[in-house]
Amino acid sequence: MSTRGKSMVSTMTRWAAVAGMAVAALPAWAHHSGAMFDRAKVQKLEGTIVKYDYVNPHSWSTMSVPGPGGKIAFLIDQSSSAVTWTAVKRASEENRAIPLGWALDVNGKPTTDPHEGLEGSMAPAGGTRGFGQGLIVEVMCAALAASFRGPQMNSFTDNQGKSIGCGQFFIAISPKLFAPGSFDRQIKALTKSITAQEGARMPNARRVENQKRLKREGLTIEAALYEKLKGYCA
């Protein structure tokens, strides 16, 4: 067998290693906070992983790229919609128009009315390519997770007394099994090639810096909000 042939077999073996990749598709019985997790079941994962989260109907994805020493090299956390649902919801509560391109009405037409946008859907980021990403999310989180499709799901805000029907899809990959010895080096070079450019930063870098600053300086909030938060802890 040639060196190239051995390399291909070795690569295929790594891809076939169950320990190198874990996939889970499951329905979620609630939304946000800790309610999306099965608290009665404990899972222990060891090693360096890369994680993808796809959650409908937000079409939200997260990729956590590991770095040396168990640290995170960088984190990509975003939705595939042009804006968040929360931004449109806030505009509807304030009865103000939204920019064209934020949302679509029930007929799939662009709208500046936030109320129509909430009845319809958020517009995909990146046009047709963004729609393709959202479609992948729907396949993973609705079809594979045996959950509801976006339009079928129950309300996230109204207490309807039944499951929302939101599905989730998770992938965990061990870089040590797929790219031993080269993964950290490539990620370091990739990160440096971006941050070396003037005005460029890695995804989530600003959030991390803000978290550090607020940890040092503290966060000022209104007294009424503080009392409300205290009430949740009672």
N, C-alpha and C positions, 0 to 999 in steps of 0.2 A: 504494500500500500504506500502511495506517495505521501510526502509530508503534508501536502494540501488535503489529501483524502483523510489523513489522521486528524487534521485540524477540524475538518467538517464534521467528522464523527464525534470528536470531543465537544464541539459546539452543540450538536444535536443532543448529546447526552446531558449537557448542562441545561438545555431547554426542557428536557424531559424530566429533570429532577423535581419531584414534588416539593421537596424542602426549599427549592429556590423560588417558587412562586405559589402564592395562596390567593384564591379568588373566592369572593363571597357575594352573593346577590340575595337580598332579603327585603321583605316588606317592613316598613317602620310604622309603629302604631301611634306615634305622635310626632311632633315637629319641634326642632330646636331643643335647647337645654339637654339634660341627661335622659330625657324620656325616649330618645331614639335608640338607646342601648338596652341590652338585656342585662339588667343588674344582677340577676340570679346566676348568671353564667360567667365564669372567670376564664379568660384566655391569656396565656403567657406567650409572648413573642420575644425571641432573642435575635440579635444581630442587626446589621444595618439594612434598612429597607427604604424603598421608594413607594409612596402611597398615592393612589388616585381615588378621589371621592366624586361620585356623580349622583346628584340628588335632583329629581324632578319635583315640581315644575320649574324650579329656579334655573336648571341647567348650570349647576354650580360645580366647579372642578377645583381640586387641590392637588398639587404635586409637591411633595416634600423630598428634596434631594439631600441625601446624607453627606456629611463631611467627615474628616478624620476625628477620632476620639468620641464618636457618638454625637457630635454636634450637627446642626443642620447647615448645609452649605448655602442653600437659598430655598425659599418657599414661594410657590405660585398659588395664589388663592383668588379665584375670580369666577364670575358667572359668564355664561355665553350670551347673555342678553345685553342690549345697549346700555341699560341702567338697571338698578336693583328695583324689585317690586316695592320696597320701602319708600323709595324716592317718589314713585307715582302715587302711592298711598298717602304720603304726606301732602302732596299737591292737591289731592282730592279733598283732604280734610281742610285745607286752606282755601279751597275753591279757586285755585289759580290754574291757568293753562300750563301745559307742559310743552317743551320743544318738539317740533315735528321730528320723528325718527326714534322717539322713546318707546312708543307703544302702538299696538294695532287694535282696532275695534273687533267686535264679534264676527264681522265679515272679512277680517284680514286686511282692512284698509288703514293706512296711517292716520292717526288722530292726535289732536292737541288737547282733547278733553280727557282728563285723568280718570273720570268716572267710566267713560267708554273703554279706556285702556285697562282698567281693572276687570271689566266684564269680558274683555278680549284677552290679550296677552302682551308680554313685553316684546319689543322688537329685537330680533337677533343682532348681535354685534358682528360686524364683518359681512353683512348682507347674506348672500347665498351660502357662503362658507360657514358663517355663523349658524345658519339654519342646519347645515350638515352636522355640526358639532352637537346642536340640540337634539337632532334626530338620533345620533349615537347614544346620547344620554337616555332618550326615551326607550330605545331598544334594551339598554342595560338595566335601567331602573324600573321600567314597567313590565316589559316582556320577560326578561330573565329573572326578575325578582317576584314575578307573579303578583304584581301590584297594579294599581289603577294607572291609566294614562292621564296625562295632565288635565284634559278637560273633564275626566270622569271623577277626579278627586273631590272630596268634601272640603268644606271651608277650613282654612287655617286659623281664622279669627273667631268664627261663630261656634258656640257649643251646640253641636248637632247630636251629641250623644252617641256618636259612632266613629269608627276609625277614619282617619283622613285618607288612608290608602296610599301613602307616599312610599315609594321604594328607594332602596339605596344599593349601590354597587361598589365593592371595595377590591382593590388589587394590592398585594404586598409582594415585592420582588427583592431578592437578596443579590446585590451587586457583586458580592464576593464569589458567587457561583457562576455568574454570567460574564464578569469582566475582572477576574482576580488580578490584582497588581496594577491595573491601569485605570480603574474607575476614578479613584481620588485624584490622580494626576490629570485626567482629562477634565474633570469638573473644575479643578483649580485653574487650569489654563483657560477654560471657557469663561469662568467668572472674571478672571483678570482681563480677558480680551474685551469684555463689556465695560467694566468699571474704569478701564484706562482711557476710555473716550470721554471727552469733556462734556459734562452735563448728564452723563448716563449713570444709571444706578440699577441694581438688581431688584426684581420684584420683591415686595414686602420690606425692603430696606428702610423706607421712610416710617413704616409702622413700627418696626423694631426700635428705631431711634426715638420715636415718640413715646413708646412704652418705657424706655430707659429714662427719658426726660421726666415723664410724669411720675415715675417711681422716685426720682430725686426731689422734684418740686411739689408733688401732690396734685390733686385734681379738685378744682373748685366747682361745686354744683349748687343749685338753688336749694334753700332750706326745705321747701315743700317736697322736692324730689327726694331729698335725704330722708325725710320722715316717711315718705311712701316706701322707700327701699327698706327702711327699718321694719315697717309693718309686715313685709314679706318674710322677714326673719323671725318674727314673733311665734 
